[in-house]
Amino acid sequence: MIENQKIRPAQVIGPLGEPLTLDTLPPPGTTRWVVRRKAEVVAAVNGGLLSVDEVCERYGLTLEEFASWQRGIERSGMPGLRVTRIQHYKSLYERQQKF
C-alpha cells in the first residue's frame, strides 16, 4: 500500500539567496534569535523543508511566536524581524491598513 507522504526538498533558498538544508539551519534548542536565524527558519517552512509543528518543537517556539516572524517577513522583510523595531513596523502597517 502506498502512503500519501509529502515529498520534502533537500534544500530551499534562504533569505540571503544561500541554499538551506536541515544541517545548515540553526541548531535545535537555539535560544538567541537574531534576524538572520529567524528569517532562515521562516524560509525553511515556506519552502517545505520543515512544517510549522516541527519548527515549534525543534526550537521550543510557540505557534504565535513563529506566526509573528512570518508576519514580520511578509510585511517588512528581514528588518521586520528586528525586536527593536517591532513597534515601528506594527504602527506603520496599521496606518497602511487604514487607507
Beta strands, then each sheet from edge to edge (+ up, - down):
strand 1: 12-13
strand 2: 19-20
sheet 1: 1+ 2-
end
